[in-house]
Amino acid sequence: MGLIRLVNGVVQLYELILIARIFTSWVNADPYNPVVRWLYRLTEPVMRPFRGLLPPLGMIDFSPVLVFLAIEVARQLVVRFLLTVLV
C-alpha cells in the first residue's frame, strides 16, 4: 500500500504544480522569473499535447482541465493495477 500512497502523493504534488502554473498565467507573472520558468518546464511537456483539443473561450485555455482529467484517469488506472498486483 506504500506504493499506492507514493503514486497518489506524486500526482497530488504535480497537480499543485499545475495549479501554480495556472495561477501564474492569470496574474501575468514575469516569464523570466526562475520559479515561473521552473513551473513551465515541469508542466509544458504535459500541457502541449492537450492544447488545441478544445478551442479557447476568449482568453481561457481549457487544456489544464483536460490535463487534470487525464492525470486523474491515469492515477486511477495505476492504483487499480497496483491493487490487483499487490493484493
N, CA, C and O atoms as CSV, one atom per row, in Angstrom:
chain,resi,resn,atom,element,x,y,z
A,1,MET,N,N,0.813,-1.200,0.000
A,1,MET,CA,C,0.000,0.000,0.000
A,1,MET,C,C,0.860,1.269,0.000
A,1,MET,O,O,0.378,2.348,-0.346
A,2,GLY,N,N,2.117,1.138,0.385
A,2,GLY,CA,C,3.008,2.288,0.368
A,2,GLY,C,C,3.238,2.807,-1.042
A,2,GLY,O,O,3.390,4.011,-1.250
A,3,LEU,N,N,3.262,1.898,-2.009
A,3,LEU,CA,C,3.453,2.299,-3.402
A,3,LEU,C,C,2.252,3.103,-3.906
A,3,LEU,O,O,2.407,4.053,-4.673
A,4,ILE,N,N,1.068,2.713,-3.471
A,4,ILE,CA,C,-0.142,3.445,-3.857
A,4,ILE,C,C,-0.117,4.845,-3.255
A,4,ILE,O,O,-0.487,5.816,-3.914
A,5,ARG,N,N,0.320,4.946,-2.004
A,5,ARG,CA,C,0.453,6.273,-1.379
A,5,ARG,C,C,1.456,7.132,-2.136
A,5,ARG,O,O,1.244,8.330,-2.322
A,6,LEU,N,N,2.541,6.517,-2.566
A,6,LEU,CA,C,3.554,7.250,-3.328
A,6,LEU,C,C,2.972,7.773,-4.643
A,6,LEU,O,O,3.185,8.932,-5.001
A,7,VAL,N,N,2.243,6.928,-5.355
A,7,VAL,CA,C,1.612,7.343,-6.613
A,7,VAL,C,C,0.651,8.500,-6.358
A,7,VAL,O,O,0.676,9.504,-7.070
A,8,ASN,N,N,-0.196,8.356,-5.339
A,8,ASN,CA,C,-1.145,9.420,-5.019
A,8,ASN,C,C,-0.427,10.707,-4.633
A,8,ASN,O,O,-0.850,11.793,-5.030
A,9,GLY,N,N,0.644,10.599,-3.869
A,9,GLY,CA,C,1.398,11.778,-3.453
A,9,GLY,C,C,2.054,12.486,-4.622
A,9,GLY,O,O,2.038,13.715,-4.695
A,10,VAL,N,N,2.632,11.721,-5.536
A,10,VAL,CA,C,3.277,12.318,-6.713
A,10,VAL,C,C,2.235,13.022,-7.584
A,10,VAL,O,O,2.478,14.119,-8.088
A,11,VAL,N,N,1.084,12.391,-7.754
A,11,VAL,CA,C,0.024,13.003,-8.561
A,11,VAL,C,C,-0.473,14.286,-7.899
A,11,VAL,O,O,-0.675,15.295,-8.576
A,12,GLN,N,N,-0.669,14.253,-6.589
A,12,GLN,CA,C,-1.123,15.460,-5.888
A,12,GLN,C,C,-0.092,16.579,-5.992
A,12,GLN,O,O,-0.455,17.740,-6.182
A,13,LEU,N,N,1.170,16.246,-5.871
A,13,LEU,CA,C,2.225,17.249,-5.997
A,13,LEU,C,C,2.222,17.859,-7.402
A,13,LEU,O,O,2.338,19.075,-7.553
A,14,TYR,N,N,2.092,17.023,-8.413
A,14,TYR,CA,C,2.068,17.543,-9.783
A,14,TYR,C,C,0.834,18.412,-10.015
A,14,TYR,O,O,0.907,19.423,-10.714
A,15,GLU,N,N,-0.294,18.020,-9.433
A,15,GLU,CA,C,-1.498,18.841,-9.570
A,15,GLU,C,C,-1.303,20.208,-8.918
A,15,GLU,O,O,-1.778,21.212,-9.449
A,16,LEU,N,N,-0.620,20.265,-7.787
A,16,LEU,CA,C,-0.324,21.550,-7.146
A,16,LEU,C,C,0.593,22.399,-8.025
A,16,LEU,O,O,0.405,23.611,-8.139
A,17,ILE,N,N,1.573,21.765,-8.638
A,17,ILE,CA,C,2.467,22.483,-9.555
A,17,ILE,C,C,1.675,23.017,-10.743
A,17,ILE,O,O,1.906,24.139,-11.194
A,18,LEU,N,N,0.752,22.222,-11.243
A,18,LEU,CA,C,-0.092,22.652,-12.359
A,18,LEU,C,C,-0.982,23.829,-11.952
A,18,LEU,O,O,-1.163,24.767,-12.729
A,19,ILE,N,N,-1.532,23.782,-10.752
A,19,ILE,CA,C,-2.347,24.894,-10.249
A,19,ILE,C,C,-1.499,26.154,-10.130
A,19,ILE,O,O,-1.960,27.244,-10.467
A,20,ALA,N,N,-0.276,26.016,-9.657
A,20,ALA,CA,C,0.618,27.173,-9.551
A,20,ALA,C,C,0.903,27.748,-10.936
A,20,ALA,O,O,0.956,28.967,-11.105
A,21,ARG,N,N,1.083,26.889,-11.910
A,21,ARG,CA,C,1.327,27.361,-13.285
A,21,ARG,C,C,0.115,28.113,-13.816
A,21,ARG,O,O,0.260,29.158,-14.450
A,22,ILE,N,N,-1.078,27.588,-13.560
A,22,ILE,CA,C,-2.304,28.262,-13.995
A,22,ILE,C,C,-2.402,29.634,-13.330
A,22,ILE,O,O,-2.734,30.625,-13.981
A,23,PHE,N,N,-2.114,29.682,-12.043
A,23,PHE,CA,C,-2.173,30.946,-11.308
A,23,PHE,C,C,-1.196,31.966,-11.890
A,23,PHE,O,O,-1.535,33.142,-12.027
A,24,THR,N,N,0.006,31.524,-12.230
A,24,THR,CA,C,0.983,32.470,-12.792
A,24,THR,C,C,0.511,33.037,-14.129
A,24,THR,O,O,0.844,34.171,-14.474
A,25,SER,N,N,-0.257,32.260,-14.878
A,25,SER,CA,C,-0.769,32.790,-16.144
A,25,SER,C,C,-1.878,33.812,-15.905
A,25,SER,O,O,-2.055,34.731,-16.705
A,26,TRP,N,N,-2.619,33.660,-14.822
A,26,TRP,CA,C,-3.688,34.615,-14.506
A,26,TRP,C,C,-3.134,35.953,-14.037
A,26,TRP,O,O,-3.680,37.005,-14.368
A,27,VAL,N,N,-2.046,35.914,-13.264
A,27,VAL,CA,C,-1.506,37.158,-12.697
A,27,VAL,C,C,-0.443,37.776,-13.597
A,27,VAL,O,O,0.186,38.770,-13.233
A,28,ASN,N,N,-0.247,37.192,-14.763
A,28,ASN,CA,C,0.728,37.706,-15.728
A,28,ASN,C,C,2.121,37.821,-15.101
A,28,ASN,O,O,2.747,38.881,-15.126
A,29,ALA,N,N,2.582,36.708,-14.541
A,29,ALA,CA,C,3.888,36.674,-13.877
A,29,ALA,C,C,5.017,36.853,-14.887
A,29,ALA,O,O,4.866,36.556,-16.072
A,30,ASP,N,N,6.128,37.335,-14.402
A,30,ASP,CA,C,7.315,37.567,-15.230
A,30,ASP,C,C,7.817,36.231,-15.784
A,30,ASP,O,O,8.204,35.362,-15.003
A,31,PRO,N,N,7.822,36.042,-17.102
A,31,PRO,CA,C,8.252,34.761,-17.669
A,31,PRO,C,C,9.732,34.467,-17.460
A,31,PRO,O,O,10.168,33.337,-17.680
A,32,TYR,N,N,10.511,35.456,-17.041
A,32,TYR,CA,C,11.936,35.243,-16.790
A,32,TYR,C,C,12.231,34.934,-15.328
A,32,TYR,O,O,13.377,34.674,-14.960
A,33,ASN,N,N,11.193,34.963,-14.498
A,33,ASN,CA,C,11.358,34.600,-13.097
A,33,ASN,C,C,11.729,33.117,-13.024
A,33,ASN,O,O,11.093,32.296,-13.685
A,34,PRO,N,N,12.747,32.758,-12.235
A,34,PRO,CA,C,13.176,31.350,-12.176
A,34,PRO,C,C,12.075,30.389,-11.731
A,34,PRO,O,O,12.008,29.262,-12.221
A,35,VAL,N,N,11.221,30.817,-10.818
A,35,VAL,CA,C,10.138,29.936,-10.357
A,35,VAL,C,C,9.134,29.715,-11.484
A,35,VAL,O,O,8.687,28.590,-11.711
A,36,VAL,N,N,8.785,30.774,-12.180
A,36,VAL,CA,C,7.841,30.659,-13.295
A,36,VAL,C,C,8.429,29.773,-14.390
A,36,VAL,O,O,7.724,28.937,-14.955
A,37,ARG,N,N,9.698,29.947,-14.690
A,37,ARG,CA,C,10.354,29.108,-15.709
A,37,ARG,C,C,10.353,27.639,-15.288
A,37,ARG,O,O,10.130,26.754,-16.114
A,38,TRP,N,N,10.602,27.382,-14.009
A,38,TRP,CA,C,10.597,26.016,-13.479
A,38,TRP,C,C,9.205,25.402,-13.619
A,38,TRP,O,O,9.069,24.252,-14.038
A,39,LEU,N,N,8.164,26.176,-13.266
A,39,LEU,CA,C,6.792,25.680,-13.390
A,39,LEU,C,C,6.470,25.333,-14.843
A,39,LEU,O,O,5.860,24.300,-15.120
A,40,TYR,N,N,6.880,26.193,-15.759
A,40,TYR,CA,C,6.615,25.938,-17.175
A,40,TYR,C,C,7.394,24.725,-17.677
A,40,TYR,O,O,6.865,23.936,-18.460
A,41,ARG,N,N,8.642,24.566,-17.238
A,41,ARG,CA,C,9.438,23.398,-17.659
A,41,ARG,C,C,8.808,22.096,-17.182
A,41,ARG,O,O,8.871,21.083,-17.878
A,42,LEU,N,N,8.202,22.117,-15.998
A,42,LEU,CA,C,7.590,20.898,-15.468
A,42,LEU,C,C,6.228,20.595,-16.085
A,42,LEU,O,O,5.838,19.431,-16.178
A,43,THR,N,N,5.511,21.612,-16.501
A,43,THR,CA,C,4.138,21.396,-16.955
A,43,THR,C,C,3.954,21.438,-18.470
A,43,THR,O,O,3.042,20.800,-18.995
A,44,GLU,N,N,4.788,22.165,-19.166
A,44,GLU,CA,C,4.583,22.334,-20.611
A,44,GLU,C,C,4.634,21.018,-21.397
A,44,GLU,O,O,3.828,20.845,-22.311
A,45,PRO,N,N,5.538,20.085,-21.088
A,45,PRO,CA,C,5.523,18.822,-21.850
A,45,PRO,C,C,4.208,18.051,-21.718
A,45,PRO,O,O,3.824,17.321,-22.632
A,46,VAL,N,N,3.525,18.209,-20.599
A,46,VAL,CA,C,2.238,17.532,-20.411
A,46,VAL,C,C,1.112,18.356,-21.031
A,46,VAL,O,O,0.182,17.793,-21.608
A,47,MET,N,N,1.186,19.672,-20.918
A,47,MET,CA,C,0.111,20.535,-21.420
A,47,MET,C,C,0.098,20.625,-22.946
A,47,MET,O,O,-0.971,20.716,-23.549
A,48,ARG,N,N,1.263,20.600,-23.570
A,48,ARG,CA,C,1.370,20.826,-25.017
A,48,ARG,C,C,0.458,19.912,-25.846
A,48,ARG,O,O,-0.231,20.413,-26.735
A,49,PRO,N,N,0.422,18.593,-25.595
A,49,PRO,CA,C,-0.440,17.742,-26.428
A,49,PRO,C,C,-1.934,18.049,-26.281
A,49,PRO,O,O,-2.719,17.754,-27.182
A,50,PHE,N,N,-2.326,18.638,-25.151
A,50,PHE,CA,C,-3.739,18.914,-24.912
A,50,PHE,C,C,-4.171,20.280,-25.438
A,50,PHE,O,O,-5.362,20.537,-25.618
A,51,ARG,N,N,-3.202,21.146,-25.680
A,51,ARG,CA,C,-3.511,22.487,-26.166
A,51,ARG,C,C,-4.069,22.377,-27.579
A,51,ARG,O,O,-3.484,21.714,-28.435
A,52,GLY,N,N,-5.172,23.012,-27.811
A,52,GLY,CA,C,-5.786,22.978,-29.129
A,52,GLY,C,C,-6.846,21.899,-29.288
A,52,GLY,O,O,-7.574,21.902,-30.280
A,53,LEU,N,N,-6.953,20.970,-28.331
A,53,LEU,CA,C,-8.006,19.959,-28.430
A,53,LEU,C,C,-9.378,20.582,-28.214
A,53,LEU,O,O,-10.360,20.180,-28.838
A,54,LEU,N,N,-9.433,21.566,-27.324
A,54,LEU,CA,C,-10.652,22.350,-27.124
A,54,LEU,C,C,-10.345,23.789,-27.516
A,54,LEU,O,O,-9.298,24.320,-27.146
A,55,PRO,N,N,-11.231,24.417,-28.252
A,55,PRO,CA,C,-10.957,25.809,-28.625
A,55,PRO,C,C,-11.017,26.717,-27.398
A,55,PRO,O,O,-11.841,26.502,-26.509
A,56,PRO,N,N,-10.158,27.724,-27.344
A,56,PRO,CA,C,-10.202,28.644,-26.205
A,56,PRO,C,C,-11.482,29.473,-26.239
A,56,PRO,O,O,-12.016,29.785,-27.304
A,57,LEU,N,N,-11.950,29.815,-25.062
A,57,LEU,CA,C,-13.132,30.664,-24.935
A,57,LEU,C,C,-12.642,32.037,-24.509
A,57,LEU,O,O,-12.442,32.295,-23.322
A,58,GLY,N,N,-12.451,32.904,-25.474
A,58,GLY,CA,C,-11.847,34.205,-25.181
A,58,GLY,C,C,-10.391,33.997,-24.809
A,58,GLY,O,O,-9.608,33.471,-25.600
A,59,MET,N,N,-10.032,34.411,-23.609
A,59,MET,CA,C,-8.657,34.270,-23.122
A,59,MET,C,C,-8.460,33.003,-22.291
A,59,MET,O,O,-7.372,32.782,-21.759
A,60,ILE,N,N,-9.491,32.171,-22.173
A,60,ILE,CA,C,-9.423,30.991,-21.306
A,60,ILE,C,C,-8.983,29.774,-22.110
A,60,ILE,O,O,-9.601,29.414,-23.112
A,61,ASP,N,N,-7.904,29.152,-21.651
A,61,ASP,CA,C,-7.374,27.930,-22.256
A,61,ASP,C,C,-7.863,26.750,-21.419
A,61,ASP,O,O,-7.610,26.691,-20.216
A,62,PHE,N,N,-8.557,25.820,-22.051
A,62,PHE,CA,C,-9.119,24.687,-21.327
A,62,PHE,C,C,-8.190,23.476,-21.269
A,62,PHE,O,O,-8.573,22.437,-20.733
A,63,SER,N,N,-6.985,23.590,-21.807
A,63,SER,CA,C,-6.073,22.450,-21.767
A,63,SER,C,C,-5.749,22.002,-20.340
A,63,SER,O,O,-5.585,20.800,-20.133
A,64,PRO,N,N,-5.645,22.889,-19.339
A,64,PRO,CA,C,-5.404,22.387,-17.981
A,64,PRO,C,C,-6.525,21.484,-17.465
A,64,PRO,O,O,-6.266,20.543,-16.715
A,65,VAL,N,N,-7.756,21.762,-17.860
A,65,VAL,CA,C,-8.873,20.908,-17.439
A,65,VAL,C,C,-8.686,19.509,-18.011
A,65,VAL,O,O,-8.873,18.514,-17.310
A,66,LEU,N,N,-8.318,19.437,-19.283
A,66,LEU,CA,C,-8.074,18.134,-19.904
A,66,LEU,C,C,-6.893,17.421,-19.257
A,66,LEU,O,O,-6.910,16.202,-19.092
A,67,VAL,N,N,-5.872,18.183,-18.893
A,67,VAL,CA,C,-4.705,17.588,-18.226
A,67,VAL,C,C,-5.113,17.012,-16.876
A,67,VAL,O,O,-4.719,15.897,-16.535
A,68,PHE,N,N,-5.896,17.759,-16.104
A,68,PHE,CA,C,-6.357,17.249,-14.812
A,68,PHE,C,C,-7.166,15.969,-14.989
A,68,PHE,O,O,-6.987,15.015,-14.232
A,69,LEU,N,N,-8.049,15.938,-15.975
A,69,LEU,CA,C,-8.841,14.730,-16.227
A,69,LEU,C,C,-7.945,13.557,-16.624
A,69,LEU,O,O,-8.125,12.446,-16.125
A,70,ALA,N,N,-6.997,13.793,-17.504
A,70,ALA,CA,C,-6.097,12.725,-17.947
A,70,ALA,C,C,-5.241,12.209,-16.796
A,70,ALA,O,O,-5.031,11.003,-16.665
A,71,ILE,N,N,-4.750,13.119,-15.966
A,71,ILE,CA,C,-3.934,12.710,-14.818
A,71,ILE,C,C,-4.760,11.873,-13.855
A,71,ILE,O,O,-4.278,10.869,-13.330
A,72,GLU,N,N,-5.996,12.278,-13.621
A,72,GLU,CA,C,-6.853,11.532,-12.699
A,72,GLU,C,C,-7.173,10.145,-13.245
A,72,GLU,O,O,-7.149,9.166,-12.498
A,73,VAL,N,N,-7.468,10.051,-14.526
A,73,VAL,CA,C,-7.735,8.739,-15.132
A,73,VAL,C,C,-6.493,7.857,-15.039
A,73,VAL,O,O,-6.592,6.680,-14.693
A,74,ALA,N,N,-5.337,8.413,-15.343
A,74,ALA,CA,C,-4.088,7.647,-15.259
A,74,ALA,C,C,-3.817,7.201,-13.827
A,74,ALA,O,O,-3.389,6.069,-13.599
A,75,ARG,N,N,-4.062,8.081,-12.865
A,75,ARG,CA,C,-3.843,7.727,-11.459
A,75,ARG,C,C,-4.746,6.567,-11.053
A,75,ARG,O,O,-4.296,5.616,-10.414
A,76,GLN,N,N,-6.016,6.651,-11.426
A,76,GLN,CA,C,-6.949,5.584,-11.067
A,76,GLN,C,C,-6.559,4.258,-11.718
A,76,GLN,O,O,-6.647,3.207,-11.083
A,77,LEU,N,N,-6.132,4.302,-12.970
A,77,LEU,CA,C,-5.709,3.068,-13.642
A,77,LEU,C,C,-4.485,2.457,-12.967
A,77,LEU,O,O,-4.424,1.244,-12.767
A,78,VAL,N,N,-3.517,3.290,-12.618
A,78,VAL,CA,C,-2.303,2.792,-11.960
A,78,VAL,C,C,-2.640,2.218,-10.593
A,78,VAL,O,O,-2.142,1.150,-10.235
A,79,VAL,N,N,-3.476,2.907,-9.823
A,79,VAL,CA,C,-3.836,2.420,-8.485
A,79,VAL,C,C,-4.597,1.105,-8.590
A,79,VAL,O,O,-4.332,0.180,-7.823
A,80,ARG,N,N,-5.532,1.007,-9.518
A,80,ARG,CA,C,-6.272,-0.259,-9.681
A,80,ARG,C,C,-5.336,-1.392,-10.091
A,80,ARG,O,O,-5.461,-2.514,-9.600
A,81,PHE,N,N,-4.407,-1.100,-10.984
A,81,PHE,CA,C,-3.432,-2.110,-11.385
A,81,PHE,C,C,-2.599,-2.554,-10.187
A,81,PHE,O,O,-2.395,-3.749,-9.975
A,82,LEU,N,N,-2.120,-1.592,-9.406
A,82,LEU,CA,C,-1.315,-1.932,-8.232
A,82,LEU,C,C,-2.118,-2.725,-7.213
A,82,LEU,O,O,-1.582,-3.629,-6.572
A,83,LEU,N,N,-3.384,-2.401,-7.056
A,83,LEU,CA,C,-4.224,-3.155,-6.123
A,83,LEU,C,C,-4.376,-4.608,-6.566
A,83,LEU,O,O,-4.380,-5.511,-5.729
A,84,THR,N,N,-4.500,-4.841,-7.863
A,84,THR,CA,C,-4.638,-6.224,-8.329
A,84,THR,C,C,-3.315,-6.979,-8.229
A,84,THR,O,O,-3.307,-8.185,-7.981
A,85,VAL,N,N,-2.207,-6.285,-8.419
A,85,VAL,CA,C,-0.899,-6.942,-8.373
A,85,VAL,C,C,-0.445,-7.168,-6.937
A,85,VAL,O,O,0.098,-8.224,-6.612
A,86,LEU,N,N,-0.666,-6.180,-6.081
A,86,LEU,CA,C,-0.147,-6.246,-4.717
A,86,LEU,C,C,-1.032,-7.027,-3.762
A,86,LEU,O,O,-0.557,-7.477,-2.719
A,87,VAL,N,N,-2.298,-7.199,-4.087
A,87,VAL,CA,C,-3.215,-7.881,-3.157
A,87,VAL,C,C,-3.379,-9.318,-3.513
A,87,VAL,O,O,-4.114,-10.040,-2.839
